[in-house]
Amino acid sequence: MTMTKAYDPLDYANLARSVVTALLESASTALPPTEKFSGSGVYALYYTGSLPFYSHISSSDLDKPIYVGKAIPTGARKGSSQIDSDSSTELFRRLHDHAKSIEQTENLDLAEFQARYLVVEPVWITLAERFLIDHFKPMWNTVIEGFGNHDPGSGRRNMRRPHWDIIHPGRPWAAKLKAAQTLEEIVRLIGTQGG
């Protein structure tokens, strides 16, 4: 006799799926959102442009995100018990940070991006982000690292330039870092791993 595992709606994977489903059913919006909102949560960015090396993921159907991420309330990383997720604007701010990074590039057009986002109870945010990455394996999360990076500061200038900044030059702070790979090598990486 075979054992059939009973469905547990409170299993972490099933709870994560419910958050992801709610995100994917939400309406898409231009990046960044124009109307300020409060809360933290998860989001997915979609590319609809015509760069040849993204042709396999570029779509107006928004079925495959190029990047997914999370925005947790201020203080959550340090385990603060004073977290006020209702007044946090972390998700709104994070989407604006990403829009600024895209605007600074020489070869991306912000008008060719769409976003979906979902305000989520903080306890589920990291779990939902992990599930989104595992499920979609978005290009900028798994193949081209560095999109979500910030200026490392003057004390850490010996870091390498992220792949994202090699293929999408323009962020002033990244131009000061040494590139470990060439543009051609990164494009080849996209072709072998992102296809």
N, C-alpha and C positions, 0 to 999 in steps of 0.2 A: 504494500500500500504506500502511495506517495503522500508526503505531507504537503499541504497547501498552506502557504503563509497567509494569515488573516490580514486584511487591509486595516491599517491603523491610521485614521485621519490625523492623528496627532504626532505621527512619525515626522522627524525633522525634514526628511526629503519631501514628504507630502505637504508639509506646511510651507516649505520653500517654493514648491511648485505653485501653490495657491497665490503666493505673493507675485511670482513671475507671471502667472496668468493674468492677474490684475494689471500688472505693468503693461503687458503686451496688448491688452484690450483697451488701454487708455488711448485717448486721441493723441496724435502726434502734433508737434508744434515746431515753429521755426526755432533755431538756436541763435541766441539765447531767448528764453521766455521774456516777453515784454512786461507782463504784469507781475509785480513782486508778490511772493507768497512765503509763508512760514512753514517750517518743518524740515526734517531730514528724511533720507530714504535712498532709493536706487533709481538708476536711469540708464537709458540706452541711446547711443548716438548712431545715426544712419547717414551714409554717404550716398548722394545721388548724382555725383559729377561724372566726368569723362576721363579721368586719368587712366591710361591704359593698364597700369599694373593693379588697379582696383576694379577692373571691368567685371570680374567674377562675383563681386559683392555689391556693386553699385546698382541700385534699383529704386524706382519710385514706389514699389510695393512695400518697402521697408520691412522685408522679411529676414534680413541678416544684418545685425548691428556691426558697425566697424569698431565700436568701443562700448563697454558697459562699466559702470562704476557705482560708487556709493558715496554718500555724504552723511557722516555721523555727527550728532550734536557736539558742540564744543564741550570739552571735558570728558567725553566718553572714553577716549583713549587712555586717560589717566585714572579711570575708574571712579570718577567723581560721583558722589551721591547727590550733587546739586544740579544735575542735568535738567534743563527745562526744554524739552524737545518741542513743545508747542510754540515757543517764541523764537526758536532757532531759525535762521534763514540759510543754513549751511547748504541745502540742496540748491536753492536759487543762486547762491554765491558760487558754488562749484560749477554750475552750468555756465555762468558768466565767465569764470576763469578759463574754461575750455574754449569758449567763443573767442576770448582774447588771444589764446595760443594759436587758434586757427587763423584769425585775422592777421597775425604777425608773420605768417608764412608767405613765401614767394610763389607757391604753386597750389594753394587751396583757396576756395572761395566759400565764405561762410554761408552764402545763399544756397549752397549745394549740400547743406546739412539739415537734418531734422532730428528732433529729440522726443523721447517718451520719458516721463518721469512719474514716480509714485512716492508720495509721502507715506512712510512706514513706521510703525512702532520700533524704537531703537533696537530692541532685543532681536528683531528679525532681519535687520539690514545686512549684516555681514554674511549671514547664511544665504540670503537671496542673491547677493552679489556673487558669491562662490558658485551657486547653482547656475546663474546666468553665464558665467565664464565657462564652466564645465559643459554646459549645453550648447552654446553658440560658438565657443572658441573664437571670439572676435579678434580680428587682425591686429588691432592696436593693443590688445591685452596679451596676445600669445606669440605673435611673430615680430612685431615692431614695438619694442619697449620704449617707454619714455614720454608718451604723450601727457600723462598726468603729473609729470615732474615739475618741480618749481626750482627757481634759482637756488643752487646749493650754497651760495654765500662765498665770500672771498677766502675763507679758510679751507674750502674743499675744492679748489680749482684744479686739483690734480685728477679729478674724476674724468671719465671718458664721456664724449658727446653721445647722448642717447641715439639709438637707431632712428627714432622718429624725427629728430632734428637733423639727421644726415639727409633723410629723404624729403623732409619738409623744412628747409632752412628758413630762418627769419627771426626766431626768438633771440633777442640780443644776448642774453646770458649764456645761451648754448653755443653761440659763435665763439666764445672765449675758451671753450673746452676742446681738447684734442680729439679728433675723430679716429677711432680704432679701425673703422671699415670705410670703404668707398661707397658712393651712391650705387654703383653698378653691382657691388656685392649685396647690398640690401635689396635691390630690385630682384636679383637672382634668388635671394632667400624667400621673398614673397612668392615667386614663381614655384619654388619647390615645396614650400610649407603652407602657403596660403591658398593654393588652388583648389 
